[in-house]
Amino acid sequence: MNNTIKEKENNPKLTESANILWLSVSESAKMGGITAKTIRRAISEKKIRYTVNGNRYKIDFLSVIQFLQANTKLKNKFNQSGVGQYVKEWKEY
C-alpha cells in the first residue's frame, strides 16, 4: 500500500477532497447549534476530521454530524437548535 494512502487512513486530518463538504469553525458551530469553542475542542481532541488551509480550519461536514450524534447532550442541541431540527432522519455512510 502506498505510504500516502496509509497516512490518510491513519490520520483524521488528511482526507480525500472529492465529495466532501468543508465547513469553517463558525459554520460548523451554527449548523450544530453549539459554540465554536466546542468545535475547536473536538479538533484538538481529534474527534472530527479537518484540514488546515493557511491559518483556517476546514472541517468535514459528515464528521461534524457524527461527532454531534455521538454525545446525548450535543445530539439534543443539534436537534433543537441546529440543522437537525429540519431533518427527519440521517443516513449513515
PDB file with one MODEL, atoms N, CA, C and O in Angstrom:
MODEL        1
ATOM      1  N   MET A   1       0.849  -1.174   0.000  1.00  0.00           N
ATOM      2  CA  MET A   1       0.000   0.000   0.000  1.00  0.00           C
ATOM      3  C   MET A   1       0.898   1.241   0.000  1.00  0.00           C
ATOM      4  O   MET A   1       1.927   1.283   0.675  1.00  0.00           O
ATOM      5  N   ASN A   2       0.498   2.211  -0.744  1.00  0.00           N
ATOM      6  CA  ASN A   2       1.226   3.463  -0.843  1.00  0.00           C
ATOM      7  C   ASN A   2       1.256   4.166   0.515  1.00  0.00           C
ATOM      8  O   ASN A   2       0.239   4.192   1.209  1.00  0.00           O
ATOM      9  N   ASN A   3       2.402   4.739   0.909  1.00  0.00           N
ATOM     10  CA  ASN A   3       2.525   5.417   2.203  1.00  0.00           C
ATOM     11  C   ASN A   3       1.563   6.586   2.334  1.00  0.00           C
ATOM     12  O   ASN A   3       1.023   6.814   3.416  1.00  0.00           O
ATOM     13  N   THR A   4       1.335   7.333   1.255  1.00  0.00           N
ATOM     14  CA  THR A   4       0.430   8.469   1.315  1.00  0.00           C
ATOM     15  C   THR A   4      -0.989   8.017   1.638  1.00  0.00           C
ATOM     16  O   THR A   4      -1.665   8.639   2.458  1.00  0.00           O
ATOM     17  N   ILE A   5      -1.443   6.949   1.009  1.00  0.00           N
ATOM     18  CA  ILE A   5      -2.779   6.428   1.286  1.00  0.00           C
ATOM     19  C   ILE A   5      -2.858   5.923   2.715  1.00  0.00           C
ATOM     20  O   ILE A   5      -3.846   6.167   3.408  1.00  0.00           O
ATOM     21  N   LYS A   6      -1.830   5.226   3.159  1.00  0.00           N
ATOM     22  CA  LYS A   6      -1.804   4.708   4.524  1.00  0.00           C
ATOM     23  C   LYS A   6      -1.846   5.851   5.539  1.00  0.00           C
ATOM     24  O   LYS A   6      -2.553   5.759   6.543  1.00  0.00           O
ATOM     25  N   GLU A   7      -1.093   6.929   5.286  1.00  0.00           N
ATOM     26  CA  GLU A   7      -1.102   8.086   6.182  1.00  0.00           C
ATOM     27  C   GLU A   7      -2.491   8.698   6.245  1.00  0.00           C
ATOM     28  O   GLU A   7      -2.939   9.080   7.326  1.00  0.00           O
ATOM     29  N   LYS A   8      -3.186   8.802   5.117  1.00  0.00           N
ATOM     30  CA  LYS A   8      -4.519   9.381   5.093  1.00  0.00           C
ATOM     31  C   LYS A   8      -5.508   8.530   5.870  1.00  0.00           C
ATOM     32  O   LYS A   8      -6.415   9.066   6.506  1.00  0.00           O
ATOM     33  N   GLU A   9      -5.350   7.212   5.830  1.00  0.00           N
ATOM     34  CA  GLU A   9      -6.243   6.331   6.572  1.00  0.00           C
ATOM     35  C   GLU A   9      -6.022   6.449   8.069  1.00  0.00           C
ATOM     36  O   GLU A   9      -6.972   6.346   8.845  1.00  0.00           O
ATOM     37  N   ASN A  10      -4.777   6.664   8.487  1.00  0.00           N
ATOM     38  CA  ASN A  10      -4.457   6.707   9.907  1.00  0.00           C
ATOM     39  C   ASN A  10      -4.557   8.096  10.509  1.00  0.00           C
ATOM     40  O   ASN A  10      -4.599   8.223  11.733  1.00  0.00           O
ATOM     41  N   ASN A  11      -4.597   9.136   9.701  1.00  0.00           N
ATOM     42  CA  ASN A  11      -4.588  10.496  10.198  1.00  0.00           C
ATOM     43  C   ASN A  11      -5.927  11.162   9.903  1.00  0.00           C
ATOM     44  O   ASN A  11      -6.272  11.342   8.735  1.00  0.00           O
ATOM     45  N   PRO A  12      -6.704  11.539  10.950  1.00  0.00           N
ATOM     46  CA  PRO A  12      -8.011  12.143  10.704  1.00  0.00           C
ATOM     47  C   PRO A  12      -7.923  13.516  10.050  1.00  0.00           C
ATOM     48  O   PRO A  12      -8.922  14.003   9.521  1.00  0.00           O
ATOM     49  N   LYS A  13      -6.750  14.155  10.072  1.00  0.00           N
ATOM     50  CA  LYS A  13      -6.609  15.470   9.461  1.00  0.00           C
ATOM     51  C   LYS A  13      -6.537  15.374   7.941  1.00  0.00           C
ATOM     52  O   LYS A  13      -6.934  16.310   7.247  1.00  0.00           O
ATOM     53  N   LEU A  14      -6.037  14.257   7.414  1.00  0.00           N
ATOM     54  CA  LEU A  14      -5.855  14.107   5.984  1.00  0.00           C
ATOM     55  C   LEU A  14      -6.997  13.294   5.395  1.00  0.00           C
ATOM     56  O   LEU A  14      -7.220  12.155   5.804  1.00  0.00           O
ATOM     57  N   THR A  15      -7.711  13.855   4.454  1.00  0.00           N
ATOM     58  CA  THR A  15      -8.825  13.154   3.841  1.00  0.00           C
ATOM     59  C   THR A  15      -8.830  13.406   2.344  1.00  0.00           C
ATOM     60  O   THR A  15      -8.189  14.337   1.856  1.00  0.00           O
ATOM     61  N   GLU A  16      -9.552  12.575   1.630  1.00  0.00           N
ATOM     62  CA  GLU A  16      -9.756  12.797   0.206  1.00  0.00           C
ATOM     63  C   GLU A  16     -10.701  13.984   0.057  1.00  0.00           C
ATOM     64  O   GLU A  16     -11.673  14.092   0.804  1.00  0.00           O
ATOM     65  N   SER A  17     -10.437  14.862  -0.879  1.00  0.00           N
ATOM     66  CA  SER A  17     -11.257  16.060  -1.015  1.00  0.00           C
ATOM     67  C   SER A  17     -12.450  15.879  -1.940  1.00  0.00           C
ATOM     68  O   SER A  17     -13.284  16.780  -2.033  1.00  0.00           O
ATOM     69  N   ALA A  18     -12.562  14.750  -2.624  1.00  0.00           N
ATOM     70  CA  ALA A  18     -13.697  14.522  -3.510  1.00  0.00           C
ATOM     71  C   ALA A  18     -14.963  14.256  -2.704  1.00  0.00           C
ATOM     72  O   ALA A  18     -14.957  13.442  -1.780  1.00  0.00           O
ATOM     73  N   ASN A  19     -16.034  14.934  -3.050  1.00  0.00           N
ATOM     74  CA  ASN A  19     -17.353  14.738  -2.441  1.00  0.00           C
ATOM     75  C   ASN A  19     -17.409  15.057  -0.947  1.00  0.00           C
ATOM     76  O   ASN A  19     -18.263  14.522  -0.239  1.00  0.00           O
ATOM     77  N   ILE A  20     -16.540  15.894  -0.469  1.00  0.00           N
ATOM     78  CA  ILE A  20     -16.570  16.298   0.933  1.00  0.00           C
ATOM     79  C   ILE A  20     -17.023  17.747   1.006  1.00  0.00           C
ATOM     80  O   ILE A  20     -16.515  18.603   0.282  1.00  0.00           O
ATOM     81  N   LEU A  21     -17.977  18.015   1.880  1.00  0.00           N
ATOM     82  CA  LEU A  21     -18.431  19.372   2.115  1.00  0.00           C
ATOM     83  C   LEU A  21     -17.617  19.930   3.281  1.00  0.00           C
ATOM     84  O   LEU A  21     -17.703  19.427   4.401  1.00  0.00           O
ATOM     85  N   TRP A  22     -16.836  20.957   3.018  1.00  0.00           N
ATOM     86  CA  TRP A  22     -15.965  21.548   4.032  1.00  0.00           C
ATOM     87  C   TRP A  22     -16.647  22.764   4.642  1.00  0.00           C
ATOM     88  O   TRP A  22     -17.214  23.592   3.929  1.00  0.00           O
ATOM     89  N   LEU A  23     -16.587  22.866   5.967  1.00  0.00           N
ATOM     90  CA  LEU A  23     -17.169  23.979   6.701  1.00  0.00           C
ATOM     91  C   LEU A  23     -16.096  24.678   7.528  1.00  0.00           C
ATOM     92  O   LEU A  23     -15.088  24.071   7.889  1.00  0.00           O
ATOM     93  N   SER A  24     -16.312  25.937   7.821  1.00  0.00           N
ATOM     94  CA  SER A  24     -15.431  26.652   8.744  1.00  0.00           C
ATOM     95  C   SER A  24     -15.852  26.299  10.177  1.00  0.00           C
ATOM     96  O   SER A  24     -16.859  25.622  10.386  1.00  0.00           O
ATOM     97  N   VAL A  25     -15.082  26.759  11.146  1.00  0.00           N
ATOM     98  CA  VAL A  25     -15.414  26.510  12.553  1.00  0.00           C
ATOM     99  C   VAL A  25     -16.757  27.151  12.885  1.00  0.00           C
ATOM    100  O   VAL A  25     -17.609  26.514  13.505  1.00  0.00           O
ATOM    101  N   SER A  26     -16.955  28.402  12.481  1.00  0.00           N
ATOM    102  CA  SER A  26     -18.207  29.094  12.806  1.00  0.00           C
ATOM    103  C   SER A  26     -19.400  28.465  12.086  1.00  0.00           C
ATOM    104  O   SER A  26     -20.480  28.362  12.668  1.00  0.00           O
ATOM    105  N   GLU A  27     -19.227  28.044  10.833  1.00  0.00           N
ATOM    106  CA  GLU A  27     -20.306  27.374  10.107  1.00  0.00           C
ATOM    107  C   GLU A  27     -20.677  26.055  10.776  1.00  0.00           C
ATOM    108  O   GLU A  27     -21.856  25.722  10.897  1.00  0.00           O
ATOM    109  N   SER A  28     -19.669  25.310  11.209  1.00  0.00           N
ATOM    110  CA  SER A  28     -19.916  24.031  11.886  1.00  0.00           C
ATOM    111  C   SER A  28     -20.685  24.247  13.175  1.00  0.00           C
ATOM    112  O   SER A  28     -21.611  23.498  13.487  1.00  0.00           O
ATOM    113  N   ALA A  29     -20.300  25.275  13.927  1.00  0.00           N
ATOM    114  CA  ALA A  29     -20.962  25.575  15.196  1.00  0.00           C
ATOM    115  C   ALA A  29     -22.417  25.987  14.971  1.00  0.00           C
ATOM    116  O   ALA A  29     -23.312  25.507  15.667  1.00  0.00           O
ATOM    117  N   LYS A  30     -22.653  26.863  14.014  1.00  0.00           N
ATOM    118  CA  LYS A  30     -24.022  27.305  13.723  1.00  0.00           C
ATOM    119  C   LYS A  30     -24.875  26.141  13.238  1.00  0.00           C
ATOM    120  O   LYS A  30     -26.028  25.998  13.645  1.00  0.00           O
ATOM    121  N   MET A  31     -24.313  25.316  12.376  1.00  0.00           N
ATOM    122  CA  MET A  31     -25.030  24.174  11.840  1.00  0.00           C
ATOM    123  C   MET A  31     -25.400  23.188  12.954  1.00  0.00           C
ATOM    124  O   MET A  31     -26.456  22.557  12.901  1.00  0.00           O
ATOM    125  N   GLY A  32     -24.537  23.061  13.953  1.00  0.00           N
ATOM    126  CA  GLY A  32     -24.771  22.112  15.026  1.00  0.00           C
ATOM    127  C   GLY A  32     -25.520  22.657  16.214  1.00  0.00           C
ATOM    128  O   GLY A  32     -25.889  21.900  17.112  1.00  0.00           O
ATOM    129  N   GLY A  33     -25.756  23.965  16.242  1.00  0.00           N
ATOM    130  CA  GLY A  33     -26.442  24.564  17.390  1.00  0.00           C
ATOM    131  C   GLY A  33     -25.570  24.602  18.626  1.00  0.00           C
ATOM    132  O   GLY A  33     -26.074  24.593  19.749  1.00  0.00           O
ATOM    133  N   ILE A  34     -24.256  24.646  18.422  1.00  0.00           N
ATOM    134  CA  ILE A  34     -23.293  24.656  19.529  1.00  0.00           C
ATOM    135  C   ILE A  34     -22.333  25.833  19.350  1.00  0.00           C
ATOM    136  O   ILE A  34     -22.467  26.605  18.401  1.00  0.00           O
ATOM    137  N   THR A  35     -21.374  25.970  20.255  1.00  0.00           N
ATOM    138  CA  THR A  35     -20.427  27.080  20.171  1.00  0.00           C
ATOM    139  C   THR A  35     -19.185  26.683  19.371  1.00  0.00           C
ATOM    140  O   THR A  35     -18.883  25.501  19.203  1.00  0.00           O
ATOM    141  N   ALA A  36     -18.485  27.686  18.892  1.00  0.00           N
ATOM    142  CA  ALA A  36     -17.233  27.460  18.173  1.00  0.00           C
ATOM    143  C   ALA A  36     -16.205  26.822  19.094  1.00  0.00           C
ATOM    144  O   ALA A  36     -15.346  26.065  18.643  1.00  0.00           O
ATOM    145  N   LYS A  37     -16.290  27.126  20.381  1.00  0.00           N
ATOM    146  CA  LYS A  37     -15.359  26.545  21.352  1.00  0.00           C
ATOM    147  C   LYS A  37     -15.496  25.020  21.390  1.00  0.00           C
ATOM    148  O   LYS A  37     -14.497  24.312  21.517  1.00  0.00           O
ATOM    149  N   THR A  38     -16.705  24.523  21.281  1.00  0.00           N
ATOM    150  CA  THR A  38     -16.943  23.074  21.265  1.00  0.00           C
ATOM    151  C   THR A  38     -16.312  22.445  20.031  1.00  0.00           C
ATOM    152  O   THR A  38     -15.712  21.374  20.115  1.00  0.00           O
ATOM    153  N   ILE A  39     -16.445  23.108  18.888  1.00  0.00           N
ATOM    154  CA  ILE A  39     -15.831  22.608  17.655  1.00  0.00           C
ATOM    155  C   ILE A  39     -14.309  22.611  17.784  1.00  0.00           C
ATOM    156  O   ILE A  39     -13.655  21.636  17.415  1.00  0.00           O
ATOM    157  N   ARG A  40     -13.747  23.689  18.301  1.00  0.00           N
ATOM    158  CA  ARG A  40     -12.289  23.761  18.471  1.00  0.00           C
ATOM    159  C   ARG A  40     -11.783  22.706  19.443  1.00  0.00           C
ATOM    160  O   ARG A  40     -10.696  22.158  19.256  1.00  0.00           O
ATOM    161  N   ARG A  41     -12.560  22.420  20.476  1.00  0.00           N
ATOM    162  CA  ARG A  41     -12.196  21.364  21.427  1.00  0.00           C
ATOM    163  C   ARG A  41     -12.192  20.003  20.730  1.00  0.00           C
ATOM    164  O   ARG A  41     -11.302  19.187  20.970  1.00  0.00           O
ATOM    165  N   ALA A  42     -13.172  19.757  19.878  1.00  0.00           N
ATOM    166  CA  ALA A  42     -13.234  18.499  19.123  1.00  0.00           C
ATOM    167  C   ALA A  42     -12.053  18.382  18.169  1.00  0.00           C
ATOM    168  O   ALA A  42     -11.530  17.288  17.957  1.00  0.00           O
ATOM    169  N   ILE A  43     -11.633  19.497  17.595  1.00  0.00           N
ATOM    170  CA  ILE A  43     -10.450  19.493  16.720  1.00  0.00           C
ATOM    171  C   ILE A  43      -9.214  19.120  17.519  1.00  0.00           C
ATOM    172  O   ILE A  43      -8.430  18.272  17.093  1.00  0.00           O
ATOM    173  N   SER A  44      -9.035  19.746  18.674  1.00  0.00           N
ATOM    174  CA  SER A  44      -7.837  19.475  19.475  1.00  0.00           C
ATOM    175  C   SER A  44      -7.820  18.047  20.020  1.00  0.00           C
ATOM    176  O   SER A  44      -6.752  17.477  20.245  1.00  0.00           O
ATOM    177  N   GLU A  45      -9.002  17.472  20.232  1.00  0.00           N
ATOM    178  CA  GLU A  45      -9.098  16.086  20.705  1.00  0.00           C
ATOM    179  C   GLU A  45      -9.162  15.086  19.552  1.00  0.00           C
ATOM    180  O   GLU A  45      -9.301  13.883  19.772  1.00  0.00           O
ATOM    181  N   LYS A  46      -9.059  15.594  18.313  1.00  0.00           N
ATOM    182  CA  LYS A  46      -9.077  14.770  17.093  1.00  0.00           C
ATOM    183  C   LYS A  46     -10.347  13.924  16.986  1.00  0.00           C
ATOM    184  O   LYS A  46     -10.293  12.759  16.589  1.00  0.00           O
ATOM    185  N   LYS A  47     -11.484  14.515  17.340  1.00  0.00           N
ATOM    186  CA  LYS A  47     -12.762  13.820  17.252  1.00  0.00           C
ATOM    187  C   LYS A  47     -13.489  14.107  15.948  1.00  0.00           C
ATOM    188  O   LYS A  47     -14.465  13.431  15.623  1.00  0.00           O
ATOM    189  N   ILE A  48     -13.022  15.106  15.193  1.00  0.00           N
ATOM    190  CA  ILE A  48     -13.592  15.396  13.885  1.00  0.00           C
ATOM    191  C   ILE A  48     -12.467  15.530  12.871  1.00  0.00           C
ATOM    192  O   ILE A  48     -11.335  15.869  13.217  1.00  0.00           O
ATOM    193  N   ARG A  49     -12.799  15.256  11.602  1.00  0.00           N
ATOM    194  CA  ARG A  49     -11.800  15.350  10.536  1.00  0.00           C
ATOM    195  C   ARG A  49     -11.715  16.788  10.047  1.00  0.00           C
ATOM    196  O   ARG A  49     -12.728  17.470   9.895  1.00  0.00           O
ATOM    197  N   TYR A  50     -10.509  17.228   9.807  1.00  0.00           N
ATOM    198  CA  TYR A  50     -10.306  18.592   9.360  1.00  0.00           C
ATOM    199  C   TYR A  50      -9.011  18.689   8.569  1.00  0.00           C
ATOM    200  O   TYR A  50      -8.198  17.765   8.551  1.00  0.00           O
ATOM    201  N   THR A  51      -8.845  19.816   7.924  1.00  0.00           N
ATOM    202  CA  THR A  51      -7.598  20.159   7.272  1.00  0.00           C
ATOM    203  C   THR A  51      -7.345  21.631   7.562  1.00  0.00           C
ATOM    204  O   THR A  51      -8.262  22.365   7.930  1.00  0.00           O
ATOM    205  N   VAL A  52      -6.131  22.048   7.399  1.00  0.00           N
ATOM    206  CA  VAL A  52      -5.789  23.451   7.624  1.00  0.00           C
ATOM    207  C   VAL A  52      -5.402  24.062   6.288  1.00  0.00           C
ATOM    208  O   VAL A  52      -4.521  23.555   5.593  1.00  0.00           O
ATOM    209  N   ASN A  53      -6.061  25.150   5.936  1.00  0.00           N
ATOM    210  CA  ASN A  53      -5.771  25.875   4.708  1.00  0.00           C
ATOM    211  C   ASN A  53      -5.327  27.279   5.106  1.00  0.00           C
ATOM    212  O   ASN A  53      -6.147  28.107   5.504  1.00  0.00           O
ATOM    213  N   GLY A  54      -4.029  27.543   4.996  1.00  0.00           N
ATOM    214  CA  GLY A  54      -3.491  28.803   5.506  1.00  0.00           C
ATOM    215  C   GLY A  54      -3.538  28.748   7.021  1.00  0.00           C
ATOM    216  O   GLY A  54      -2.899  27.900   7.643  1.00  0.00           O
ATOM    217  N   ASN A  55      -4.298  29.654   7.606  1.00  0.00           N
ATOM    218  CA  ASN A  55      -4.465  29.624   9.064  1.00  0.00           C
ATOM    219  C   ASN A  55      -5.921  29.340   9.440  1.00  0.00           C
ATOM    220  O   ASN A  55      -6.358  29.671  10.542  1.00  0.00           O
ATOM    221  N   ARG A  56      -6.663  28.730   8.522  1.00  0.00           N
ATOM    222  CA  ARG A  56      -8.073  28.421   8.741  1.00  0.00           C
ATOM    223  C   ARG A  56      -8.306  26.915   8.753  1.00  0.00           C
ATOM    224  O   ARG A  56      -7.705  26.167   7.982  1.00  0.00           O
ATOM    225  N   TYR A  57      -9.194  26.490   9.647  1.00  0.00           N
ATOM    226  CA  TYR A  57      -9.604  25.094   9.661  1.00  0.00           C
ATOM    227  C   TYR A  57     -10.708  24.891   8.632  1.00  0.00           C
ATOM    228  O   TYR A  57     -11.588  25.738   8.478  1.00  0.00           O
ATOM    229  N   LYS A  58     -10.656  23.766   7.930  1.00  0.00           N
ATOM    230  CA  LYS A  58     -11.750  23.299   7.087  1.00  0.00           C
ATOM    231  C   LYS A  58     -12.182  21.967   7.682  1.00  0.00           C
ATOM    232  O   LYS A  58     -11.381  21.040   7.807  1.00  0.00           O
ATOM    233  N   ILE A  59     -13.452  21.883   8.047  1.00  0.00           N
ATOM    234  CA  ILE A  59     -13.958  20.731   8.785  1.00  0.00           C
ATOM    235  C   ILE A  59     -14.924  19.945   7.910  1.00  0.00           C
ATOM    236  O   ILE A  59     -15.782  20.518   7.238  1.00  0.00           O
ATOM    237  N   ASP A  60     -14.772  18.635   7.930  1.00  0.00           N
ATOM    238  CA  ASP A  60     -15.628  17.735   7.165  1.00  0.00           C
ATOM    239  C   ASP A  60     -17.039  17.712   7.765  1.00  0.00           C
ATOM    240  O   ASP A  60     -17.214  17.410   8.945  1.00  0.00           O
ATOM    241  N   PHE A  61     -18.035  18.033   6.946  1.00  0.00           N
ATOM    242  CA  PHE A  61     -19.429  18.087   7.383  1.00  0.00           C
ATOM    243  C   PHE A  61     -19.892  16.778   8.007  1.00  0.00           C
ATOM    244  O   PHE A  61     -20.520  16.784   9.065  1.00  0.00           O
ATOM    245  N   LEU A  62     -19.587  15.658   7.363  1.00  0.00           N
ATOM    246  CA  LEU A  62     -20.014  14.359   7.863  1.00  0.00           C
ATOM    247  C   LEU A  62     -19.419  14.061   9.239  1.00  0.00           C
ATOM    248  O   LEU A  62     -20.098  13.498  10.098  1.00  0.00           O
ATOM    249  N   SER A  63     -18.158  14.433   9.454  1.00  0.00           N
ATOM    250  CA  SER A  63     -17.540  14.164  10.754  1.00  0.00           C
ATOM    251  C   SER A  63     -18.170  15.019  11.859  1.00  0.00           C
ATOM    252  O   SER A  63     -18.223  14.599  13.015  1.00  0.00           O
ATOM    253  N   VAL A  64     -18.645  16.213  11.507  1.00  0.00           N
ATOM    254  CA  VAL A  64     -19.340  17.054  12.493  1.00  0.00           C
ATOM    255  C   VAL A  64     -20.653  16.394  12.888  1.00  0.00           C
ATOM    256  O   VAL A  64     -20.986  16.341  14.071  1.00  0.00           O
ATOM    257  N   ILE A  65     -21.400  15.892  11.915  1.00  0.00           N
ATOM    258  CA  ILE A  65     -22.666  15.206  12.195  1.00  0.00           C
ATOM    259  C   ILE A  65     -22.415  13.993  13.094  1.00  0.00           C
ATOM    260  O   ILE A  65     -23.135  13.784  14.070  1.00  0.00           O
ATOM    261  N   GLN A  66     -21.406  13.203  12.768  1.00  0.00           N
ATOM    262  CA  GLN A  66     -21.095  12.017  13.568  1.00  0.00           C
ATOM    263  C   GLN A  66     -20.668  12.400  14.978  1.00  0.00           C
ATOM    264  O   GLN A  66     -21.052  11.734  15.940  1.00  0.00           O
ATOM    265  N   PHE A  67     -19.883  13.458  15.114  1.00  0.00           N
ATOM    266  CA  PHE A  67     -19.452  13.938  16.427  1.00  0.00           C
ATOM    267  C   PHE A  67     -20.656  14.367  17.263  1.00  0.00           C
ATOM    268  O   PHE A  67     -20.740  14.032  18.444  1.00  0.00           O
ATOM    269  N   LEU A  68     -21.576  15.097  16.664  1.00  0.00           N
ATOM    270  CA  LEU A  68     -22.748  15.579  17.394  1.00  0.00           C
ATOM    271  C   LEU A  68     -23.696  14.443  17.770  1.00  0.00           C
ATOM    272  O   LEU A  68     -24.342  14.498  18.816  1.00  0.00           O
ATOM    273  N   GLN A  69     -23.781  13.422  16.934  1.00  0.00           N
ATOM    274  CA  GLN A  69     -24.677  12.296  17.210  1.00  0.00           C
ATOM    275  C   GLN A  69     -24.117  11.353  18.277  1.00  0.00           C
ATOM    276  O   GLN A  69     -24.864  10.556  18.844  1.00  0.00           O
ATOM    277  N   ALA A  70     -22.823  11.432  18.557  1.00  0.00           N
ATOM    278  CA  ALA A  70     -22.181  10.511  19.493  1.00  0.00           C
ATOM    279  C   ALA A  70     -22.415  10.881  20.956  1.00  0.00           C
ATOM    280  O   ALA A  70     -22.243  10.037  21.836  1.00  0.00           O
ATOM    281  N   ASN A  71     -22.800  12.115  21.229  1.00  0.00           N
ATOM    282  CA  ASN A  71     -22.969  12.591  22.594  1.00  0.00           C
ATOM    283  C   ASN A  71     -24.420  13.040  22.771  1.00  0.00           C
ATOM    284  O   ASN A  71     -24.930  13.816  21.963  1.00  0.00           O
ATOM    285  N   THR A  72     -25.082  12.562  23.812  1.00  0.00           N
ATOM    286  CA  THR A  72     -26.503  12.857  24.016  1.00  0.00           C
ATOM    287  C   THR A  72     -26.774  14.348  24.148  1.00  0.00           C
ATOM    288  O   THR A  72     -27.722  14.856  23.548  1.00  0.00           O
ATOM    289  N   LYS A  73     -25.963  15.054  24.920  1.00  0.00           N
ATOM    290  CA  LYS A  73     -26.165  16.489  25.124  1.00  0.00           C
ATOM    291  C   LYS A  73     -26.002  17.254  23.801  1.00  0.00           C
ATOM    292  O   LYS A  73     -26.805  18.130  23.481  1.00  0.00           O
ATOM    293  N   LEU A  74     -24.965  16.916  23.045  1.00  0.00           N
ATOM    294  CA  LEU A  74     -24.740  17.579  21.766  1.00  0.00           C
ATOM    295  C   LEU A  74     -25.813  17.194  20.748  1.00  0.00           C
ATOM    296  O   LEU A  74     -26.223  18.017  19.930  1.00  0.00           O
ATOM    297  N   LYS A  75     -26.261  15.955  20.802  1.00  0.00           N
ATOM    298  CA  LYS A  75     -27.317  15.499  19.897  1.00  0.00           C
ATOM    299  C   LYS A  75     -28.599  16.284  20.133  1.00  0.00           C
ATOM    300  O   LYS A  75     -29.282  16.669  19.184  1.00  0.00           O
ATOM    301  N   ASN A  76     -28.927  16.523  21.415  1.00  0.00           N
ATOM    302  CA  ASN A  76     -30.120  17.299  21.739  1.00  0.00           C
ATOM    303  C   ASN A  76     -30.003  18.740  21.244  1.00  0.00           C
ATOM    304  O   ASN A  76     -30.963  19.293  20.708  1.00  0.00           O
ATOM    305  N   LYS A  77     -28.828  19.348  21.422  1.00  0.00           N
ATOM    306  CA  LYS A  77     -28.615  20.711  20.925  1.00  0.00           C
ATOM    307  C   LYS A  77     -28.731  20.748  19.410  1.00  0.00           C
ATOM    308  O   LYS A  77     -29.326  21.667  18.846  1.00  0.00           O
ATOM    309  N   PHE A  78     -28.160  19.747  18.757  1.00  0.00           N
ATOM    310  CA  PHE A  78     -28.213  19.647  17.305  1.00  0.00           C
ATOM    311  C   PHE A  78     -29.660  19.538  16.817  1.00  0.00           C
ATOM    312  O   PHE A  78     -30.043  20.183  15.840  1.00  0.00           O
ATOM    313  N   ASN A  79     -30.455  18.721  17.502  1.00  0.00           N
ATOM    314  CA  ASN A  79     -31.840  18.502  17.093  1.00  0.00           C
ATOM    315  C   ASN A  79     -32.771  19.655  17.465  1.00  0.00           C
ATOM    316  O   ASN A  79     -33.816  19.824  16.838  1.00  0.00           O
ATOM    317  N   GLN A  80     -32.411  20.446  18.471  1.00  0.00           N
ATOM    318  CA  GLN A  80     -33.263  21.552  18.892  1.00  0.00           C
ATOM    319  C   GLN A  80     -32.865  22.893  18.273  1.00  0.00           C
ATOM    320  O   GLN A  80     -33.730  23.695  17.922  1.00  0.00           O
ATOM    321  N   SER A  81     -31.559  23.138  18.138  1.00  0.00           N
ATOM    322  CA  SER A  81     -31.088  24.439  17.675  1.00  0.00           C
ATOM    323  C   SER A  81     -30.349  24.401  16.350  1.00  0.00           C
ATOM    324  O   SER A  81     -30.200  25.434  15.696  1.00  0.00           O
ATOM    325  N   GLY A  82     -29.892  23.249  15.952  1.00  0.00           N
ATOM    326  CA  GLY A  82     -29.094  23.133  14.738  1.00  0.00           C
ATOM    327  C   GLY A  82     -29.900  22.646  13.553  1.00  0.00           C
ATOM    328  O   GLY A  82     -31.130  22.694  13.565  1.00  0.00           O
ATOM    329  N   VAL A  83     -29.217  22.186  12.548  1.00  0.00           N
ATOM    330  CA  VAL A  83     -29.832  21.702  11.319  1.00  0.00           C
ATOM    331  C   VAL A  83     -30.699  20.471  11.570  1.00  0.00           C
ATOM    332  O   VAL A  83     -31.618  20.191  10.801  1.00  0.00           O
ATOM    333  N   GLY A  84     -30.415  19.748  12.627  1.00  0.00           N
ATOM    334  CA  GLY A  84     -31.163  18.533  12.932  1.00  0.00           C
ATOM    335  C   GLY A  84     -32.652  18.751  13.101  1.00  0.00           C
ATOM    336  O   GLY A  84     -33.436  17.822  12.909  1.00  0.00           O
ATOM    337  N   GLN A  85     -33.058  19.966  13.460  1.00  0.00           N
ATOM    338  CA  GLN A  85     -34.486  20.238  13.616  1.00  0.00           C
ATOM    339  C   GLN A  85     -35.245  20.200  12.287  1.00  0.00           C
ATOM    340  O   GLN A  85     -36.472  20.104  12.272  1.00  0.00           O
ATOM    341  N   TYR A  86     -34.509  20.274  11.174  1.00  0.00           N
ATOM    342  CA  TYR A  86     -35.131  20.267   9.853  1.00  0.00           C
ATOM    343  C   TYR A  86     -35.014  18.925   9.132  1.00  0.00           C
ATOM    344  O   TYR A  86     -35.558  18.751   8.041  1.00  0.00           O
ATOM    345  N   VAL A  87     -34.302  17.977   9.745  1.00  0.00           N
ATOM    346  CA  VAL A  87     -34.064  16.688   9.103  1.00  0.00           C
ATOM    347  C   VAL A  87     -34.773  15.597   9.896  1.00  0.00           C
ATOM    348  O   VAL A  87     -34.603  15.484  11.109  1.00  0.00           O
ATOM    349  N   LYS A  88     -35.565  14.803   9.198  1.00  0.00           N
ATOM    350  CA  LYS A  88     -36.319  13.745   9.873  1.00  0.00           C
ATOM    351  C   LYS A  88     -35.412  12.589  10.275  1.00  0.00           C
ATOM    352  O   LYS A  88     -35.493  12.098  11.401  1.00  0.00           O
ATOM    353  N   GLU A  89     -34.546  12.150   9.357  1.00  0.00           N
ATOM    354  CA  GLU A  89     -33.667  11.013   9.627  1.00  0.00           C
ATOM    355  C   GLU A  89     -32.378  11.170   8.844  1.00  0.00           C
ATOM    356  O   GLU A  89     -32.406  11.582   7.684  1.00  0.00           O
ATOM    357  N   TRP A  90     -31.232  10.843   9.466  1.00  0.00           N
ATOM    358  CA  TRP A  90     -29.926  10.926   8.824  1.00  0.00           C
ATOM    359  C   TRP A  90     -29.505   9.556   8.336  1.00  0.00           C
ATOM    360  O   TRP A  90     -29.665   8.564   9.047  1.00  0.00           O
ATOM    361  N   LYS A  91     -28.969   9.495   7.134  1.00  0.00           N
ATOM    362  CA  LYS A  91     -28.384   8.258   6.633  1.00  0.00           C
ATOM    363  C   LYS A  91     -26.923   8.224   7.028  1.00  0.00           C
ATOM    364  O   LYS A  91     -26.234   9.241   6.947  1.00  0.00           O
ATOM    365  N   GLU A  92     -26.445   7.076   7.451  1.00  0.00           N
ATOM    366  CA  GLU A  92     -25.028   6.926   7.802  1.00  0.00           C
ATOM    367  C   GLU A  92     -24.283   6.303   6.653  1.00  0.00           C
ATOM    368  O   GLU A  92     -24.786   5.402   5.981  1.00  0.00           O
ATOM    369  N   TYR A  93     -23.055   6.798   6.425  1.00  0.00           N
ATOM    370  CA  TYR A  93     -22.213   6.274   5.358  1.00  0.00           C
ATOM    371  C   TYR A  93     -20.991   5.655   5.936  1.00  0.00           C
ATOM    372  O   TYR A  93     -20.146   5.151   5.197  1.00  0.00           O
TER     373      TYR A  93
ENDMDL
END
